[in-house]
Amino acid sequence: MTTATAQVTDANFQAEVLESDAPVLVDFTAAWCPPCRVMKPVLAELAGELPDVRFVELDVDENLETAGRYGVLSMPTFMLFRAGEPVLRLIGARPKRRLSAELAEVL
């Protein structure tokens, strides 16, 4: 099971997310955000259960350009990208079962 989510930045977002052959779930997060910390183990579990999906996180405080491009104003925000396009946007912490069901609808 994956225990740590890969980090992406403004500099590598294009290559790591938009040009990925696999669907990518981006966790727009911030170090000061308690709900973001709550979601980390949930995302780690899901990453282990969904091997065909890449899970990455982007710190919005350090990567303002990408957060701004996608209009991320609340954390956590989860965006699923497929073929370089966002296909799902979820805002706020949620139980694993709910997040899994929401992802299953678009995967």
N, CA, C and O atoms as a GROMACS GRO file, in nm:
protein
  428
    1MET      N    1   0.083  -0.118   0.000
    1MET     CA    2   0.000   0.000   0.000
    1MET      C    3   0.088   0.125   0.000
    1MET      O    4   0.193   0.129   0.064
    2THR      N    5   0.043   0.224  -0.072
    2THR     CA    6   0.116   0.351  -0.076
    2THR      C    7   0.098   0.422   0.058
    2THR      O    8  -0.014   0.432   0.108
    3THR      N    9   0.207   0.470   0.115
    3THR     CA   10   0.196   0.538   0.243
    3THR      C   11   0.215   0.688   0.229
    3THR      O   12   0.168   0.763   0.315
    4ALA      N   13   0.280   0.732   0.125
    4ALA     CA   14   0.301   0.875   0.106
    4ALA      C   15   0.254   0.914  -0.034
    4ALA      O   16   0.276   0.842  -0.132
    5THR      N   17   0.189   1.028  -0.040
    5THR     CA   18   0.140   1.077  -0.168
    5THR      C   19   0.250   1.159  -0.233
    5THR      O   20   0.316   1.238  -0.167
    6ALA      N   21   0.268   1.141  -0.363
    6ALA     CA   22   0.370   1.216  -0.436
    6ALA      C   23   0.336   1.365  -0.434
    6ALA      O   24   0.219   1.403  -0.439
    7GLN      N   25   0.438   1.447  -0.427
    7GLN     CA   26   0.421   1.592  -0.427
    7GLN      C   27   0.433   1.644  -0.569
    7GLN      O   28   0.522   1.603  -0.644
    8VAL      N   29   0.345   1.735  -0.607
    8VAL     CA   30   0.359   1.804  -0.734
    8VAL      C   31   0.367   1.954  -0.706
    8VAL      O   32   0.323   2.002  -0.602
    9THR      N   33   0.424   2.026  -0.802
    9THR     CA   34   0.444   2.170  -0.788
    9THR      C   35   0.399   2.240  -0.916
    9THR      O   36   0.366   2.176  -1.015
   10ASP      N   37   0.400   2.373  -0.910
   10ASP     CA   38   0.372   2.449  -1.032
   10ASP      C   39   0.464   2.404  -1.145
   10ASP      O   40   0.423   2.394  -1.261
   11ALA      N   41   0.591   2.378  -1.110
   11ALA     CA   42   0.692   2.345  -1.211
   11ALA      C   43   0.668   2.211  -1.280
   11ALA      O   44   0.697   2.197  -1.399
   12ASN      N   45   0.615   2.111  -1.207
   12ASN     CA   46   0.600   1.979  -1.270
   12ASN      C   47   0.454   1.936  -1.287
   12ASN      O   48   0.430   1.821  -1.324
   13PHE      N   49   0.358   2.023  -1.260
   13PHE     CA   50   0.216   1.987  -1.271
   13PHE      C   51   0.181   1.940  -1.411
   13PHE      O   52   0.110   1.841  -1.428
   14GLN      N   53   0.230   2.010  -1.512
   14GLN     CA   54   0.203   1.973  -1.651
   14GLN      C   55   0.246   1.828  -1.678
   14GLN      O   56   0.168   1.748  -1.728
   15ALA      N   57   0.370   1.796  -1.646
   15ALA     CA   58   0.425   1.664  -1.674
   15ALA      C   59   0.363   1.556  -1.586
   15ALA      O   60   0.330   1.448  -1.635
   16GLU      N   61   0.346   1.583  -1.458
   16GLU     CA   62   0.300   1.481  -1.363
   16GLU      C   63   0.149   1.457  -1.366
   16GLU      O   64   0.104   1.345  -1.339
   17VAL      N   65   0.072   1.560  -1.398
   17VAL     CA   66  -0.074   1.547  -1.393
   17VAL      C   67  -0.136   1.554  -1.531
   17VAL      O   68  -0.205   1.461  -1.574
   18LEU      N   69  -0.112   1.663  -1.601
   18LEU     CA   70  -0.181   1.685  -1.729
   18LEU      C   71  -0.135   1.590  -1.838
   18LEU      O   72  -0.213   1.555  -1.927
   19GLU      N   73  -0.009   1.546  -1.834
   19GLU     CA   74   0.042   1.456  -1.938
   19GLU      C   75   0.042   1.309  -1.893
   19GLU      O   76   0.096   1.224  -1.964
   20SER      N   77  -0.016   1.280  -1.779
   20SER     CA   78  -0.018   1.143  -1.727
   20SER      C   79  -0.111   1.054  -1.811
   20SER      O   80  -0.219   1.097  -1.852
   21ASP      N   81  -0.066   0.932  -1.836
   21ASP     CA   82  -0.151   0.834  -1.907
   21ASP      C   83  -0.262   0.782  -1.816
   21ASP      O   84  -0.368   0.742  -1.863
   22ALA      N   85  -0.236   0.782  -1.686
   22ALA     CA   86  -0.333   0.732  -1.589
   22ALA      C   87  -0.415   0.848  -1.533
   22ALA      O   88  -0.369   0.962  -1.535
   23PRO      N   89  -0.535   0.820  -1.483
   23PRO     CA   90  -0.609   0.924  -1.412
   23PRO      C   91  -0.529   0.967  -1.289
   23PRO      O   92  -0.461   0.885  -1.226
   24VAL      N   93  -0.537   1.096  -1.255
   24VAL     CA   94  -0.461   1.150  -1.142
   24VAL      C   95  -0.557   1.224  -1.049
   24VAL      O   96  -0.630   1.314  -1.092
   25LEU      N   97  -0.556   1.187  -0.922
   25LEU     CA   98  -0.632   1.261  -0.822
   25LEU      C   99  -0.536   1.357  -0.754
   25LEU      O  100  -0.439   1.316  -0.690
   26VAL      N  101  -0.564   1.486  -0.768
   26VAL     CA  102  -0.481   1.590  -0.706
   26VAL      C  103  -0.549   1.636  -0.578
   26VAL      O  104  -0.665   1.677  -0.579
   27ASP      N  105  -0.476   1.628  -0.469
   27ASP     CA  106  -0.520   1.677  -0.340
   27ASP      C  107  -0.459   1.816  -0.322
   27ASP      O  108  -0.340   1.830  -0.294
   28PHE      N  109  -0.542   1.920  -0.340
   28PHE     CA  110  -0.497   2.057  -0.316
   28PHE      C  111  -0.506   2.078  -0.165
   28PHE      O  112  -0.615   2.078  -0.108
   29THR      N  113  -0.391   2.095  -0.101
   29THR     CA  114  -0.383   2.092   0.044
   29THR      C  115  -0.301   2.208   0.097
   29THR      O  116  -0.240   2.283   0.020
   30ALA      N  117  -0.300   2.224   0.229
   30ALA     CA  118  -0.218   2.325   0.296
   30ALA      C  119  -0.178   2.271   0.432
   30ALA      O  120  -0.255   2.200   0.497
   31ALA      N  121  -0.057   2.305   0.476
   31ALA     CA  122  -0.005   2.254   0.602
   31ALA      C  123  -0.090   2.298   0.721
   31ALA      O  124  -0.098   2.226   0.820
   32TRP      N  125  -0.152   2.413   0.713
   32TRP     CA  126  -0.230   2.469   0.824
   32TRP      C  127  -0.373   2.416   0.830
   32TRP      O  128  -0.449   2.456   0.918
   33CYS      N  129  -0.411   2.327   0.740
   33CYS     CA  130  -0.550   2.284   0.722
   33CYS      C  131  -0.578   2.153   0.797
   33CYS      O  132  -0.536   2.047   0.750
   34PRO      N  133  -0.649   2.156   0.912
   34PRO     CA  134  -0.679   2.032   0.985
   34PRO      C  135  -0.756   1.928   0.904
   34PRO      O  136  -0.721   1.810   0.910
   35PRO      N  137  -0.861   1.965   0.826
   35PRO     CA  138  -0.929   1.862   0.747
   35PRO      C  139  -0.837   1.795   0.644
   35PRO      O  140  -0.856   1.679   0.608
   36CYS      N  141  -0.737   1.870   0.597
   36CYS     CA  142  -0.640   1.813   0.501
   36CYS      C  143  -0.561   1.701   0.568
   36CYS      O  144  -0.536   1.596   0.508
   37ARG      N  145  -0.521   1.724   0.692
   37ARG     CA  146  -0.444   1.622   0.766
   37ARG      C  147  -0.531   1.499   0.791
   37ARG      O  148  -0.481   1.386   0.786
   38VAL      N  149  -0.659   1.520   0.818
   38VAL     CA  150  -0.751   1.408   0.839
   38VAL      C  151  -0.761   1.321   0.714
   38VAL      O  152  -0.775   1.199   0.724
   39MET      N  153  -0.754   1.383   0.596
   39MET     CA  154  -0.771   1.310   0.471
   39MET      C  155  -0.647   1.234   0.427
   39MET      O  156  -0.658   1.143   0.344
   40LYS      N  157  -0.530   1.266   0.478
   40LYS     CA  158  -0.406   1.199   0.433
   40LYS      C  159  -0.413   1.047   0.446
   40LYS      O  160  -0.382   0.979   0.348
   41PRO      N  161  -0.452   0.990   0.562
   41PRO     CA  162  -0.459   0.843   0.568
   41PRO      C  163  -0.568   0.784   0.479
   41PRO      O  164  -0.554   0.673   0.430
   42VAL      N  165  -0.676   0.858   0.459
   42VAL     CA  166  -0.784   0.812   0.371
   42VAL      C  167  -0.731   0.802   0.228
   42VAL      O  168  -0.755   0.702   0.159
   43LEU      N  169  -0.659   0.904   0.185
   43LEU     CA  170  -0.603   0.904   0.050
   43LEU      C  171  -0.497   0.794   0.035
   43LEU      O  172  -0.488   0.731  -0.070
   44ALA      N  173  -0.419   0.771   0.139
   44ALA     CA  174  -0.317   0.666   0.134
   44ALA      C  175  -0.383   0.529   0.117
   44ALA      O  176  -0.336   0.445   0.041
   45GLU      N  177  -0.493   0.506   0.190
   45GLU     CA  178  -0.565   0.379   0.176
   45GLU      C  179  -0.622   0.363   0.036
   45GLU      O  180  -0.609   0.257  -0.025
   46LEU      N  181  -0.684   0.468  -0.014
   46LEU     CA  182  -0.743   0.462  -0.148
   46LEU      C  183  -0.636   0.440  -0.254
   46LEU      O  184  -0.659   0.368  -0.352
   47ALA      N  185  -0.520   0.501  -0.236
   47ALA     CA  186  -0.411   0.482  -0.332
   47ALA      C  187  -0.372   0.335  -0.339
   47ALA      O  188  -0.338   0.284  -0.445
   48GLY      N  189  -0.376   0.267  -0.225
   48GLY     CA  190  -0.344   0.125  -0.223
   48GLY      C  191  -0.452   0.040  -0.288
   48GLY      O  192  -0.424  -0.068  -0.340
   49GLU      N  193  -0.576   0.089  -0.285
   49GLU     CA  194  -0.689   0.014  -0.339
   49GLU      C  195  -0.716   0.044  -0.486
   49GLU      O  196  -0.784  -0.033  -0.553
   50LEU      N  197  -0.664   0.155  -0.535
   50LEU     CA  198  -0.688   0.196  -0.674
   50LEU      C  199  -0.555   0.211  -0.747
   50LEU      O  200  -0.509   0.323  -0.770
   51PRO      N  201  -0.492   0.099  -0.782
   51PRO     CA  202  -0.358   0.107  -0.842
   51PRO      C  203  -0.355   0.174  -0.979
   51PRO      O  204  -0.248   0.216  -1.025
   52ASP      N  205  -0.470   0.186  -1.046
   52ASP     CA  206  -0.473   0.249  -1.177
   52ASP      C  207  -0.486   0.401  -1.170
   52ASP      O  208  -0.487   0.468  -1.274
   53VAL      N  209  -0.497   0.454  -1.050
   53VAL     CA  210  -0.510   0.599  -1.031
   53VAL      C  211  -0.386   0.649  -0.957
   53VAL      O  212  -0.344   0.589  -0.858
   54ARG      N  213  -0.329   0.758  -1.006
   54ARG     CA  214  -0.217   0.821  -0.935
   54ARG      C  215  -0.273   0.920  -0.835
   54ARG      O  216  -0.366   0.994  -0.866
   55PHE      N  217  -0.218   0.922  -0.715
   55PHE     CA  218  -0.258   1.016  -0.612
   55PHE      C  219  -0.141   1.110  -0.586
   55PHE      O  220  -0.030   1.066  -0.556
   56VAL      N  221  -0.166   1.241  -0.599
   56VAL     CA  222  -0.062   1.340  -0.575
   56VAL      C  223  -0.120   1.453  -0.490
   56VAL      O  224  -0.242   1.470  -0.482
   57GLU      N  225  -0.032   1.528  -0.426
   57GLU     CA  226  -0.079   1.645  -0.353
   57GLU      C  227  -0.002   1.768  -0.394
   57GLU      O  228   0.115   1.761  -0.432
   58LEU      N  229  -0.071   1.881  -0.387
   58LEU     CA  230  -0.012   2.009  -0.424
   58LEU      C  231  -0.040   2.106  -0.310
   58LEU      O  232  -0.155   2.130  -0.274
   59ASP      N  233   0.066   2.161  -0.252
   59ASP     CA  234   0.054   2.259  -0.144
   59ASP      C  235   0.015   2.394  -0.207
   59ASP      O  236   0.092   2.452  -0.283
   60VAL      N  237  -0.105   2.440  -0.174
   60VAL     CA  238  -0.156   2.562  -0.239
   60VAL      C  239  -0.079   2.686  -0.197
   60VAL      O  240  -0.070   2.781  -0.275
   61ASP      N  241  -0.023   2.688  -0.078
   61ASP     CA  242   0.054   2.804  -0.034
   61ASP      C  243   0.184   2.819  -0.110
   61ASP      O  244   0.232   2.931  -0.131
   62GLU      N  245   0.242   2.708  -0.152
   62GLU     CA  246   0.370   2.711  -0.223
   62GLU      C  247   0.352   2.708  -0.375
   62GLU      O  248   0.449   2.729  -0.449
   63ASN      N  249   0.231   2.682  -0.422
   63ASN     CA  250   0.206   2.667  -0.566
   63ASN      C  251   0.081   2.746  -0.605
   63ASN      O  252  -0.019   2.690  -0.649
   64LEU      N  253   0.091   2.876  -0.588
   64LEU     CA  254  -0.024   2.964  -0.610
   64LEU      C  255  -0.071   2.966  -0.755
   64LEU      O  256  -0.190   2.984  -0.781
   65GLU      N  257   0.020   2.948  -0.849
   65GLU     CA  258  -0.016   2.954  -0.990
   65GLU      C  259  -0.115   2.843  -1.027
   65GLU      O  260  -0.219   2.870  -1.088
   66THR      N  261  -0.084   2.720  -0.990
   66THR     CA  262  -0.172   2.608  -1.024
   66THR      C  263  -0.303   2.616  -0.946
   66THR      O  264  -0.410   2.594  -1.003
   67ALA      N  265  -0.296   2.649  -0.818
   67ALA     CA  266  -0.419   2.662  -0.738
   67ALA      C  267  -0.509   2.770  -0.799
   67ALA      O  268  -0.630   2.752  -0.807
   68GLY      N  269  -0.450   2.880  -0.840
   68GLY     CA  270  -0.528   2.988  -0.902
   68GLY      C  271  -0.586   2.948  -1.036
   68GLY      O  272  -0.699   2.984  -1.067
   69ARG      N  273  -0.510   2.875  -1.115
   69ARG     CA  274  -0.556   2.833  -1.248
   69ARG      C  275  -0.683   2.749  -1.237
   69ARG      O  276  -0.770   2.756  -1.324
   70TYR      N  277  -0.694   2.669  -1.132
   70TYR     CA  278  -0.810   2.581  -1.116
   70TYR      C  279  -0.911   2.635  -1.014
   70TYR      O  280  -1.004   2.564  -0.975
   71GLY      N  281  -0.894   2.760  -0.971
   71GLY     CA  282  -0.990   2.825  -0.884
   71GLY      C  283  -1.006   2.759  -0.749
   71GLY      O  284  -1.116   2.756  -0.693
   72VAL      N  285  -0.897   2.707  -0.695
   72VAL     CA  286  -0.902   2.640  -0.565
   72VAL      C  287  -0.899   2.746  -0.454
   72VAL      O  288  -0.800   2.817  -0.438
   73LEU      N  289  -1.009   2.754  -0.379
   73LEU     CA  290  -1.020   2.852  -0.272
   73LEU      C  291  -1.038   2.787  -0.136
   73LEU      O  292  -1.011   2.850  -0.034
   74SER      N  293  -1.082   2.662  -0.132
   74SER     CA  294  -1.105   2.590  -0.007
   74SER      C  295  -1.022   2.464  -0.005
   74SER      O  296  -1.001   2.400  -0.108
   75MET      N  297  -0.974   2.428   0.114
   75MET     CA  298  -0.895   2.307   0.128
   75MET      C  299  -0.965   2.215   0.227
   75MET      O  300  -1.026   2.262   0.323
   76PRO      N  301  -0.957   2.085   0.205
   76PRO     CA  302  -0.897   2.026   0.086
   76PRO      C  303  -0.993   2.032  -0.033
   76PRO      O  304  -1.115   2.025  -0.018
   77THR      N  305  -0.935   2.045  -0.151
   77THR     CA  306  -1.008   2.029  -0.276
   77THR      C  307  -0.942   1.913  -0.349
   77THR      O  308  -0.820   1.905  -0.359
   78PHE      N  309  -1.025   1.822  -0.398
   78PHE     CA  310  -0.975   1.707  -0.474
   78PHE      C  311  -1.023   1.722  -0.616
   78PHE      O  312  -1.141   1.744  -0.641
   79MET      N  313  -0.930   1.709  -0.711
   79MET     CA  314  -0.966   1.714  -0.852
   79MET      C  315  -0.910   1.591  -0.921
   79MET      O  316  -0.791   1.559  -0.908
   80LEU      N  317  -0.996   1.522  -0.994
   80LEU     CA  318  -0.953   1.406  -1.071
   80LEU      C  319  -0.932   1.451  -1.215
   80LEU      O  320  -1.023   1.505  -1.279
   81PHE      N  321  -0.812   1.428  -1.266
   81PHE     CA  322  -0.777   1.462  -1.404
   81PHE      C  323  -0.766   1.336  -1.486
   81PHE      O  324  -0.708   1.236  -1.442
   82ARG      N  325  -0.823   1.340  -1.606
   82ARG     CA  326  -0.808   1.230  -1.701
   82ARG      C  327  -0.778   1.292  -1.836
   82ARG      O  328  -0.849   1.382  -1.881
   83ALA      N  329  -0.673   1.244  -1.900
   83ALA     CA  330  -0.630   1.297  -2.031
   83ALA      C  331  -0.610   1.448  -2.026
   83ALA      O  332  -0.644   1.520  -2.120
   84GLY      N  333  -0.556   1.497  -1.913
   84GLY     CA  334  -0.523   1.637  -1.900
   84GLY      C  335  -0.639   1.729  -1.866
   84GLY      O  336  -0.622   1.850  -1.856
   85GLU      N  337  -0.758   1.672  -1.846
   85GLU     CA  338  -0.876   1.753  -1.817
   85GLU      C  339  -0.934   1.716  -1.681
   85GLU      O  340  -0.938   1.598  -1.646
   86PRO      N  341  -0.979   1.816  -1.604
   86PRO     CA  342  -1.046   1.784  -1.478
   86PRO      C  343  -1.184   1.724  -1.506
   86PRO      O  344  -1.263   1.783  -1.580
   87VAL      N  345  -1.212   1.608  -1.448
   87VAL     CA  346  -1.340   1.541  -1.470
   87VAL      C  347  -1.423   1.533  -1.342
   87VAL      O  348  -1.540   1.496  -1.345
   88LEU      N  349  -1.362   1.568  -1.229
   88LEU     CA  350  -1.434   1.566  -1.101
   88LEU      C  351  -1.368   1.666  -1.008
   88LEU      O  352  -1.246   1.677  -1.003
   89ARG      N  353  -1.452   1.740  -0.933
   89ARG     CA  354  -1.402   1.837  -0.835
   89ARG      C  355  -1.483   1.817  -0.708
   89ARG      O  356  -1.606   1.827  -0.709
   90LEU      N  357  -1.413   1.790  -0.598
   90LEU     CA  358  -1.477   1.769  -0.468
   90LEU      C  359  -1.412   1.863  -0.367
   90LEU      O  360  -1.289   1.875  -0.364
   91ILE      N  361  -1.493   1.928  -0.285
   91ILE     CA  362  -1.440   2.022  -0.187
   91ILE      C  363  -1.477   1.974  -0.048
   91ILE      O  364  -1.593   1.945  -0.019
   92GLY      N  365  -1.376   1.966   0.038
   92GLY     CA  366  -1.400   1.931   0.177
   92GLY      C  367  -1.366   1.787   0.210
   92GLY      O  368  -1.365   1.700   0.123
   93ALA      N  369  -1.339   1.765   0.338
   93ALA     CA  370  -1.309   1.630   0.387
   93ALA      C  371  -1.436   1.546   0.382
   93ALA      O  372  -1.547   1.598   0.392
   94ARG      N  373  -1.417   1.415   0.364
   94ARG     CA  374  -1.530   1.323   0.358
   94ARG      C  375  -1.483   1.184   0.398
   94ARG      O  376  -1.364   1.154   0.391
   95PRO      N  377  -1.577   1.099   0.442
   95PRO     CA  378  -1.539   0.962   0.477
   95PRO      C  379  -1.486   0.887   0.355
   95PRO      O  380  -1.520   0.918   0.241
   96LYS      N  381  -1.403   0.789   0.381
   96LYS     CA  382  -1.342   0.710   0.274
   96LYS      C  383  -1.448   0.648   0.183
   96LYS      O  384  -1.435   0.652   0.061
   97ARG      N  385  -1.553   0.592   0.242
   97ARG     CA  386  -1.656   0.526   0.162
   97ARG      C  387  -1.719   0.624   0.063
   97ARG      O  388  -1.743   0.589  -0.053
   98ARG      N  389  -1.747   0.745   0.109
   98ARG     CA  390  -1.807   0.846   0.020
   98ARG      C  391  -1.710   0.886  -0.091
   98ARG      O  392  -1.750   0.893  -0.207
   99LEU      N  393  -1.585   0.912  -0.056
   99LEU     CA  394  -1.487   0.951  -0.156
   99LEU      C  395  -1.468   0.839  -0.259
   99LEU      O  396  -1.459   0.865  -0.379
  100SER      N  397  -1.462   0.716  -0.211
  100SER     CA  398  -1.446   0.603  -0.301
  100SER      C  399  -1.564   0.594  -0.399
  100SER      O  400  -1.544   0.570  -0.518
  101ALA      N  401  -1.686   0.613  -0.349
  101ALA     CA  402  -1.805   0.607  -0.435
  101ALA      C  403  -1.804   0.721  -0.537
  101ALA      O  404  -1.839   0.700  -0.653
  102GLU      N  405  -1.764   0.840  -0.493
  102GLU     CA  406  -1.761   0.955  -0.584
  102GLU      C  407  -1.658   0.933  -0.695
  102GLU      O  408  -1.682   0.968  -0.810
  103LEU      N  409  -1.544   0.875  -0.661
  103LEU     CA  410  -1.442   0.844  -0.762
  103LEU      C  411  -1.491   0.736  -0.857
  103LEU      O  412  -1.468   0.744  -0.978
  104ALA      N  413  -1.558   0.635  -0.804
  104ALA     CA  414  -1.605   0.524  -0.885
  104ALA      C  415  -1.702   0.570  -0.994
  104ALA      O  416  -1.708   0.510  -1.102
  105GLU      N  417  -1.776   0.677  -0.967
  105GLU     CA  418  -1.872   0.729  -1.065
  105GLU      C  419  -1.806   0.780  -1.192
  105GLU      O  420  -1.868   0.780  -1.299
  106VAL      N  421  -1.681   0.824  -1.182
  106VAL     CA  422  -1.615   0.883  -1.299
  106VAL      C  423  -1.497   0.800  -1.351
  106VAL      O  424  -1.440   0.830  -1.456
  107LEU      N  425  -1.460   0.694  -1.277
  107LEU     CA  426  -1.345   0.614  -1.320
  107LEU      C  427  -1.386   0.507  -1.415
  107LEU      O  428  -1.302   0.430  -1.462
   0.00000   0.00000   0.00000
